């Protein structure tokens, strides 16, 4: 397991939270307000000479990604969910208002402690149920013992959905193999699926805008990690990697799973934007082979 400190990578969760406030994702506006995302991100953009309006398309990308994962969890019918590197998403809190669903959100220690404070604030504001079916657990996705501890209360006779969004692009190939191996072990124990939009395909990055490169450079400077370090040539290359890990995948299009994208209107983005990016919006549903 890598001994590198991942705490700086968690700071990018604020960037995602900033753009999610323009959506109707549950609790997104509250979280952006509670963490003062506007001031933090606008300062970040100003320091790196990034013009906010030129990157406002991040909002629908994050909205579609988030909602497509939610829909795939629902379609699967699985009632036990483990989310890796959950950031400042509270998808689990929304799902766990259904008492039949057990949802564990994991992330690194510091961010998990911050989320406990935020969850308490949301509970008070909305009179939410915070029962044992919703848990926040400090666990590094690279540490199988921490992950096993996080799901020690899961029922062995019920399948598990493992979810992550925004984690794998920061990992080296060896780290990605470790995470895939940890997830494979969980799926072998419980049965179930791994849902992620995170695999990077070179064919989707042949044309990258100057603004996107600028944001990537700024994030690399902030975190010490460059995005898309482990990129696959194409789907066949990815399938070969998964096969080697004892896994197989089915690919869906995120946009086909989402009924509305409200951030388009909120940020005055053109109607044709979604069709322009649709082919790049993969969602992978993975099972043991």
C-alpha positions in Angstrom: 0.0 0.0 0.0 1.2 3.5 -0.8 2.3 5.6 2.2 1.7 8.8 0.3 -0.5 11.4 2.0 -3.8 11.7 0.2 -5.2 14.5 2.4 -4.6 17.2 -0.3 -6.6 15.2 -2.8 -9.6 15.5 -0.5 -9.5 19.3 -1.0 -10.8 18.7 -4.5 -14.1 17.7 -2.9 -14.8 21.4 -2.3 -14.5 22.0 -6.1 -17.1 19.4 -6.8 -19.4 20.7 -4.0 -19.1 24.2 -5.5 -20.5 23.1 -8.8 -23.1 20.7 -7.3 -24.9 23.7 -5.7 -26.3 24.5 -9.2 -28.2 21.2 -9.3 -31.1 19.6 -7.5 -29.0 16.9 -5.9 -30.1 16.5 -2.3 -28.3 18.7 0.2 -25.9 20.1 -2.4 -26.8 23.7 -1.9 -26.7 23.3 1.9 -23.2 21.7 1.8 -21.8 24.4 -0.5 -23.1 27.0 2.0 -21.9 25.2 5.1 -18.3 24.8 3.8 -18.2 28.3 2.3 -17.5 26.8 -1.1 -18.1 30.0 -3.1 -15.3 32.0 -1.3 -12.9 29.0 -1.4 -13.3 28.1 -5.0 -13.5 31.7 -6.3 -10.3 32.4 -4.5 -8.8 29.2 -6.1 -9.9 30.3 -9.6 -8.6 33.8 -9.1 -5.2 32.6 -8.0 -4.8 30.4 -11.0 -6.3 32.9 -13.5 -9.2 30.6 -14.4 -12.4 32.4 -15.6 -15.4 30.8 -13.9 -17.8 31.2 -16.7 -15.5 29.3 -19.1 -15.6 26.2 -16.9 -19.2 26.3 -15.8 -19.8 23.1 -17.8 -18.3 21.2 -14.8 -21.7 21.5 -13.1 -23.7 19.4 -15.6 -20.8 16.9 -15.7 -20.9 16.4 -12.0 -24.7 16.4 -11.9 -25.0 13.7 -14.6 -22.3 11.6 -13.0 -23.9 11.8 -9.6 -27.5 11.1 -10.8 -26.5 8.2 -13.1 -24.9 6.4 -10.2 -28.0 7.0 -8.0 -30.2 5.5 -10.8 -27.9 2.5 -11.3 -28.1 1.7 -7.5 -31.9 1.9 -7.7 -32.1 -0.3 -10.8 -29.8 -2.9 -9.2 -32.2 -3.3 -6.2 -29.2 -3.8 -3.9 -29.8 -2.5 -0.4 -26.3 -2.4 1.0 -24.0 0.2 -0.4 -20.3 1.1 0.2 -19.1 4.3 -1.2 -15.3 4.9 -1.5 -13.8 8.4 -1.3 -17.3 9.9 -1.0 -16.0 13.4 -0.7 -18.6 16.0 0.3 -21.5 14.0 -1.3 -24.2 13.0 1.0 -25.8 10.5 -1.4 -25.8 7.9 1.4 -27.7 10.2 3.7 -30.4 10.7 1.1 -30.6 6.9 0.3 -30.7 5.9 4.0 -33.9 7.8 4.7 -35.2 4.5 3.4 -34.8 2.2 6.4 -34.3 -0.8 4.2 -31.1 0.6 2.8 -27.8 0.4 4.6 -25.3 2.9 3.3 -21.7 3.5 4.3 -19.8 6.6 3.1 -16.0 6.4 3.5 -13.2 8.8 3.1 -10.0 9.9 4.8 -10.0 10.7 8.5 -10.1 14.5 8.2 -12.8 14.7 5.7 -14.9 12.1 7.5 -14.7 14.2 10.7 -15.8 17.3 8.8 -18.7 15.3 7.3 -19.9 14.2 10.8 -20.4 17.9 11.6 -22.1 18.6 8.3 -24.4 15.5 8.8 -25.5 16.8 12.2 -26.3 20.2 10.7 -28.4 18.6 8.0 -30.2 16.4 10.5 -31.1 19.5 12.6 -32.3 21.5 9.6 -34.4 18.8 7.9 -35.3 16.6 11.0 -33.6 13.7 9.3 -33.3 10.2 10.5 -29.7 9.3 11.3 -30.1 5.7 12.2 -27.5 2.9 12.1 -28.3 2.3 8.4 -26.3 5.4 7.5 -22.6 5.4 8.6 -19.6 7.6 8.0 -16.4 5.6 8.2 -12.8 6.7 7.9 -11.3 4.4 5.4 -8.7 4.7 2.7 -9.7 2.8 -0.5 -6.2 1.3 -0.6 -6.5 -0.3 2.8 -8.6 -3.5 2.6 -8.6 -3.8 6.4 -10.2 -0.4 6.9 -12.8 -1.2 4.2 -13.6 -4.5 5.8 -14.1 -2.8 9.1 -16.4 -0.2 7.5 -18.7 -3.0 6.3 -18.4 -5.4 9.2 -22.1 -4.9 10.0 -23.3 -5.7 6.5 -25.5 -8.8 6.2 -23.5 -11.6 4.5 -26.6 -13.0 2.8 -27.3 -9.7 1.0 -25.4 -8.3 -2.0 -23.3 -5.1 -1.9 -23.0 -2.2 -4.4 -19.5 -0.6 -4.2 -19.6 2.9 -5.6 -16.9 5.5 -6.3 -16.8 8.7 -8.4 -13.7 10.9 -8.9 -11.2 8.5 -7.1 -9.5 6.5 -9.8 -8.3 9.3 -12.0 -5.9 10.3 -9.2 -4.4 6.8 -8.8 -1.3 5.2 -10.3 -1.7 1.9 -12.1 -0.5 0.0 -9.0 -2.9 1.9 -6.7 -5.8 1.2 -9.1 -4.9 -2.5 -9.0 -5.0 -2.4 -5.2 -8.4 -0.7 -5.1 -9.8 -3.1 -7.7 -8.5 -6.1 -5.7 -10.0 -4.7 -2.5 -13.4 -4.3 -4.2 -13.1 -7.8 -5.8 -12.6 -9.3 -2.3 -15.8 -7.6 -1.1 -17.8 -8.7 -4.1 -16.5 -12.3 -3.6 -17.7 -12.1 0.0 -21.2 -10.7 -0.6 -22.0 -10.8 -4.2 -23.1 -7.6 -5.9 -21.7 -4.9 -8.3 -19.1 -2.2 -8.5 -20.4 1.0 -10.1 -18.0 3.7 -11.3 -17.6 6.4 -14.0 -13.9 6.7 -13.2 -12.0 4.8 -15.9 -10.2 7.2 -18.3 -10.0 6.2 -22.0 -7.5 7.9 -24.2 -10.0 8.0 -27.0 -12.1 10.5 -24.9 -9.2 12.8 -24.3 -7.9 13.4 -27.8 -9.3 17.0 -27.7 -9.0 18.7 -24.4 -9.9 22.4 -24.0 -7.4 24.9 -22.8 -9.6 25.7 -19.9 -9.7 22.0 -18.8 -5.9 21.8 -19.1 -5.7 24.9 -16.9 -7.9 23.4 -14.3 -6.0 20.1 -14.3 -2.7 22.0 -13.9 -4.1 23.9 -10.9 -5.4 20.8 -9.3 -2.1 19.0 -9.8 -0.3 22.0 -8.1 -2.8 21.9 -5.3 -2.8 18.1 -4.7 0.6 17.0 -5.9 -1.3 14.5 -8.1 -2.1 14.8 -11.8 -5.4 13.6 -13.1 -5.7 10.6 -15.4 -2.3 9.2 -14.5 -3.6 5.7 -15.4 -5.3 6.0 -18.7 -6.5 3.1 -20.9 -6.1 3.2 -24.7 -9.7 2.1 -25.3 -12.4 -0.2 -23.9 -10.7 -3.3 -24.9 -7.6 -2.3 -22.9 -9.8 -1.6 -19.9 -11.6 -5.0 -20.3 -8.2 -6.7 -20.4 -7.2 -5.0 -17.2 -10.4 -6.0 -15.5 -10.2 -9.6 -16.7 -6.7 -9.8 -15.2 -8.2 -8.7 -11.9 -10.9 -11.4 -12.1 -13.6 -8.9 -13.1 -15.9 -8.2 -16.0 -17.7 -5.0 -17.0 -20.8 -3.8 -18.7 -20.8 -0.2 -19.9 -23.8 2.2 -19.9 -24.1 5.9 -20.9 -24.6 8.2 -17.9 -27.0 10.5 -19.8 -29.3 7.6 -20.7 -29.9 7.1 -16.9 -30.7 10.8 -16.1 -34.1 12.3 -16.6 -33.2 16.0 -16.0 -30.1 18.2 -15.8 -31.1 21.4 -14.0 -27.7 23.0 -14.0 -27.9 23.7 -17.7 -30.7 26.2 -17.0 -29.1 27.5 -13.8 -25.9 28.4 -15.6 -27.3 29.3 -19.0 -25.5 26.5 -20.9 -26.5 25.8 -24.6 -29.0 23.0 -25.2 -26.6 21.2 -27.5 -24.0 20.8 -24.8 -25.2 17.4 -23.6 -25.2 15.8 -27.0 -21.7 17.1 -27.7 -20.3 15.3 -24.6 -22.7 12.3 -24.4 -20.4 9.7 -26.0 -17.7 10.3 -23.3 -20.0 9.7 -20.4 -19.4 6.1 -19.5 -20.7 4.4 -16.4 -19.2 1.0 -15.7 -21.0 -1.8 -13.8 -18.5 -4.5 -12.8 -18.9 -7.9 -11.4 -16.5 -10.8 -10.6 -15.9 -12.8 -13.8 
